[in-house]
Amino acid sequence: MSDKAYALFEEQQQQRGIDLEQVKAKLKALSIETPSWGYGDSGTRFKVFQKTGVPRDPFEKLEDAAQVHAVTGLCPSVAIHIPWDTVDNYGKLRSHAESLGLQIGAVNPNLFQDEDYMLGSVTNVDPAIRRKAINHLLECVDIAKETGSNDFSLWFADGTNYPGQGDIRKRKNWMLEALSEMYKALTPDMRMLIEYKAFEPAFYHTDIADWGMAYNFATKLGPQAQVLVDTGHHLPGANVEHIVAFLIDEKRLGGFHFNSYKYADDDLIVGSANPYELFLIFYQILNAAQDADIRHTVDKIAYLIDQSHNIEPKIPAMIRSVLNVQTQYAKALLINHAEVEEAASRQDVLGAEDAVRQAFEFDVAPLLRAIREEQGLPADPMKAYLASEYGTQILQRGKGGASW
C-alpha cells in the first residue's frame, strides 16, 4: 500500500470532518481477548477434526496466542476454560503468560460436560449436583485470584427438552441462588459477565435464554454483574445492535463473545457472515461514547473472541478473526456522528442512513497499514505469520493435542 493511498484517504477524511489522529489513538488502544480453546482441537457436536500441531496443554496454547499478538498487536490477554485449562500451578501459568507478553484474561467455568450435568448444573433438581456446580464456580474465583484475572464469562447449558421435565420457576430461583453465592465471593475488581443463549443443547427452554433474563439476574446481583453478548447466540432476525445500545444505556453491557453465524451459533469467524452487523454494533458503542455520562461504561466493555475453529488452521483463523474486528471498528470510527444527528433531527431518513453507511464503504486498509507502521507491526499480519517458521515448527507436536 503506497503512501499515496494513505494521503488520499487522509484527504477524504479531513473533508468529512474526521480527526484521523483521534481515530488512530482509538485503534491503537483496541484490545481483543483470544480464547485458549480456539487454539486447540474443537468442532461441532458432530465431529472434532484433529489437526497436526495443535497445543497439547495450556502453556502451548499461550505460546500460540503470543504469535497472534506479535503480528497484530491486538491481543494481550487470553481467556482460559476450566477444567480444559486445569494445571497444578496457576501461578506458573500466569508467569508463563507474562513471559510471553500476555496476561490471563477471563475465566470460563465449564458446567456442561460432566455426566452429572445431563439434566442441569446449578438448576438441577438434585441439591447435591447443584452444590457441586456452585463449588466449581467458587473454584474458578480462586483460580482467578491466582492468575490475576478479573472477569468471569458465565454460560450455562441448563435447560429442558420437554414440558414438565423441570419446574421453570424453581430453576430460575436456583440459578439466582448459585449466582448470588459466586457474587459474594468476588473481590471488588472482579466482574461476572452473564451470557445467554436461545437454545442448544436444551431445546424446550433454556434457563438464561435471552438478554432480558441475563439483565434481570445482573440487576438483582449488583453492579459487578453485567451481561455478556455472544453475537452468535441470537435467533435469526434479532437486532443485536439494538440490544447492545439498550444494555449500554442501562450500564449493564459487560462484554462480547465475538463470532458469526448464518443460522444459529455456528461459531464462525466474526464478520464472515454479516460484517455490517459487526460495524453497526461498534456504531452503537461509539455513539454512546459521545455521552459523557456513559463513556466510562463503554471504556470497560470487554471484547473477547469465542469461536470453534473446526476446519480452519487455528492460528491463522484467530488472526483473521481479530483483523475482522479491527477492520469494522476502524470503519465505525469514521462515522461523523454530528452529521448523523443533524440529518436525524431534520427527519431526513435517507440522509441519516447514508451518513452511517458511507463510513462502512471506505477501504480502511491504508489506515490500518499506517497505524501498524507507527506501532512497528507487520503491514500484513497474516502474511507475516505465514512467512514465519512457527507454523512449521509446531507440527512436531503431532496430532491428538488439547481438545474440548
N, C-alpha and C positions, 0 to 999 in steps of 0.2 A: 504494500500500500504506500503510495507516494506521499510526500509532503504536500503536493498539490491537492490531493484528495482531501486531506485534513483542512487545508487552507480554505477550500470551497465549502466544506462542512461548517467550519467556524464562521465563515461569512454568512451562510444561510441562517445559522442560529442567532447571530448578532442582529440580523434583520428582523428576526421573530421576537427579539427581546429576551433571549435565553442567556444567562450568565454561565458560560462554559466552565469557568473556574469553580463555581459552586457545584456544578454537575460533576466535575472531576473529583472534587473533595468527597462528595457523597458516594461516588463509585469506589473510591479508594477505601472508604470506611465500610463497605459492604462485607458482611461475614456470613458464610453459609456453612452449616454444620453437616458433615457427611456421616453416614451410619456405618458402624463396624460390619453389620450384616450385609451391607451392599458389596463388600469385597469378597465374601465367601460364596459358596455354592448355595443358591436359593432358587425358588421356582414357584410354579403354580401348585394347586392342590392335586395336579395330575402327575407331575414328574419334576424331579430335580436333575438337570443335565450336568454331570460333573465336568469341570474344566481343569485342564492341567495348569498348575502354578498358583492356585488359589491359596490363601493363607491357611496355615494349619493350627494357628492359635491366635489369641487376641493381640499378642505382641507383633506378629507378622501382619495382622490387619492394620495396625497403626503404621507400620512401615510402608504399606501400600498407600494409606491415606496421606502420608507425608509426600508421596510423589505427586498426588493431585494438588496439594497445597503448593508444592515447589514450582509447578508450572503455571498455576492460576493465581496464586496469592490470595485466594478467596476463602480457604477452608482451614482455619487454625484450630478447629475443635472436632472431636469425633464422638458421636453418641455410642453408648455401649448397651448391650442387651443381656439381662441376667435371667437364666443361667447360661446363655450361649457364650458369654464372655467371662464366666467364672474363673478366677485364678486364686492361688493360695495367698498371694500377697498383692493387695491392691495398691499399696504404696509403691511397690516395684513397677506396677503397670503405669501408674502416674509418672514416675521418674522416667520410664522409657518414652512415654509420650513427650515429656518435656525435653528430653534429649534430642528428639526429632523436630522440635519447634512447634509441638502441638500441645493441646490440653484435652483432658477428658470432658466431654460435654454431657448431654442429658443421659440420665439413667432410665432404661426402659424395663420395667418388670415384665416377666412372662407368666401369665396366668391362663394360658390356653393350651398347653401341650402336655401337661401332666394327666395321667389317666384319671385321677380323682376329679378333674375339672370337666369331665364329659358333659355334665348337666349343670355346669356353672362353678364359679370360684367364690367370689365374695357374695354372690347371691344364691349359692347352693342351699337347698333345704336342710342339708346336714350341717349342724353347727361346728362339727369338728373340721369339716372341709373349709368352711368359712374362716375358721381360726387359722388354719394352715395358710390360706391365701393372704390373710391380713399379716401374718408373721413374715411372709415373703415381701410384702410392701415395706414393712419395718426394716427388714434386712437390707433392702435397697437404699433406705435412708442412711443406714450405717455405712454402706458401700460408698455412697455419695460423699459422706464426710471424709472418707479415706482418699478418694480420688480428687477431691476439690470441686465436685460437681454441685450445681445449684438447682438444676431443673430435672423434673421427672415427667416423662411422656407416658401418660396412663391410657392404655387402650384395653378394654375388656371385651372378650368374646362372649360374655354371658348373654344368654337369651334362651328362647324356647322355639321348638319347631311346630308345636301343635297347641290349640286352645286347651286349657285345662292342665297342661303339663306343669305349670308353675303359677303361683299367685303373684300377679304383676305388681300389686301394691306392696306386698311383703318384700318382694325382691328390691323394689325401689328403696324401701327403708333399710334393708340390709346393705345395699350399696352405699347409702349415706353413712351408715354406721362405720363401714370399713374406711371410707374416705376420711371421715372425721378423726378416726384413730391415727391414720397416717398424718393428717394435717397437724395434729397436736405434737407429732414427733419432729416436725420441721424446725430447722434453725431459721432465724429471721431473714436470711438471704435466700432461702430456698423457695421454689415455686412448684406447684402441682399444675401441670398442663393436661386438662381433661379432654380426651379425644372422643369422638362419636362416630358411629357408622350405621347406616340404614339397615343393612342386613349382611349376612355371611360372617361366621358359619351358622348362626341361628337364622331361621327363615320365617318364623311366625312373628316373633317380636325380639328386639334387641334391647337390653336394659338401658343403654345410653344410645338412642337411635338417631338423634339429631342435635343441632347446635343449641336448641332451646333447652333440652334436657341437661346437656353439659353446663349450660349457663346457669340453670336452676341450682345444680349441685354446687357450682363455684360460688354463687352468691350466698348460699347457706353456709359454706365453709369459711369464707373470709377473703381478704384481699390477696393472700398468697396462692389462691386457687384461681386459675384462668382457663379459658377454652383454647384447645388446640384444633386448628382447622387442617384436616388432611384433604388436599384438593381432589383426591380420588374417592372420597367417602360420601359422595352425593348421588342422588338419583338423577337420571338424565333430565336435563332442562333446568336444574337448580341454578339459581343466580348466586354464584359463590361470592362475587364481589359485593353483592348486597349484604350477605351475611357478614362479610369482613367489615364493611362500613358500620353496620349495626353494633357489632361487638366492640369495635374501636370506640364508638361513641359512648358505650357503656363502660369503657375502660376494663374490658374483660378479654381482649384478644391477647393471648399469651404467645402464640407462635403458630408455625405452619409445619406440616409434613408435606413437602412438595413431591408430587408425582403427576402422572397424567393417565387419563382413561378415555376409552371410546365407549364402553358400555357400563362397567361398574368395577371400581377398584382393581384395574388391570395392572397397576404398579409399573406403568410405562415411564420412560424418561420424561421428566417435566417439560412441558412446552412442545412435546412431539405431536400431540393430537389437536390441541387448541391453544396456540401461543397467544392469541388475542385475549383469552380469558386471563392468562397469567399477567399480561400487560395491564388489563383493567383492574386486577387485584392490586397491583402496585400503584395504579392511578388513585384508587381509593385511599391507600395508605399515605401517599404523598399529599393528596388533597387534605387529609385530616391533619397532616403535619403543618399545614398553613395556620392551624388554630393553636395559639399559644397554650391554651388550657389542655390540649390533647397531646401536644408534641412530646412530652416526657413519656407518655404511654406508648406512643409509636416507636420511640427510640429503643424500647425494651422488647420489641417483638423479636422472637427467635425464628430464624429461617433455617429449617432442617430438611434434608433430603430423606425420603423414605421410599425406596424403590426395590423391587425384586428383579435383579438383572439375571434373567433366566437363560436367555440365548445369547446375550451380549458378552463380550470380554469385559471383565469387571472394572478395571481402572479406566480404560477409555470411555466406558459408559458413564462412569462417575464424572469424568472431565466434561463430557458432553452435557450432562445434567446441570452442572454448576455454571457452565458457559451459557446455557439457555436461560438460566435465571438472571445472570448478569446482563445478557442482551436485552431482555424485556424490562429489567429495572432501568437500564440506560435509556431505553426508548421512553419509558414513563417519565423520566427526569426531564424530557424535552417538552412536556406539556406546558403550555402557557396558561396557568390557572386563571389569571386575570382575564384573559381572552375568553375562556370558557364561561366564567362567571358573568362577564359582560353580555355575551350572547344569550345566556340563560335568562338574565334579568330583562332582556328585550323580548323574551319568549320566542327567540329565533332557534327553533328546534334543530334545523339542519346546520346552522352556524355553530351551535354548541357541540353537536356531534362531530362536525368537521374539525373543530379546534382540538378535540381529543384524538381523533383518528389520524390526523396529519403527523402527529408525533410517532405513532406506530409505523407509519410508512417510510420513515427515514432509515437509511442504511447507517447503522452506528459503528460499523467496522472501523472506519478511520478514527473515531473517538476512542474505541477500546484499544486499538493499537497504540494510540498516543499515550494513554494512561499506563499501559504496560511498559512502554519505553521509559516513562518517567519513574516507574517503580523498579526498573531493572529486571522485568519479567520477559519471557519469550513473547514475541509478537503473535505467534500462533501456538498456543499451549498444546493443542492436540498433536501438531506436527513435532513439537519439541519432545513430547513424551515418546511418540512412536519412533523418533530418531535415536532415543536413548537406548542403552543396553539393558535397562531394568526389566522390561517385559521378557527378554530372553533369559536373563539371569534367574528369574523366579520359576522358570519351567523345571528347574531341578527339584522343586518341591513335589513334583509328580501330581497324581490325582488323589482324590479322597481327603481333601482338606476340610476346613471348617464348613459346616452346613447347618441350616436351621432345621 
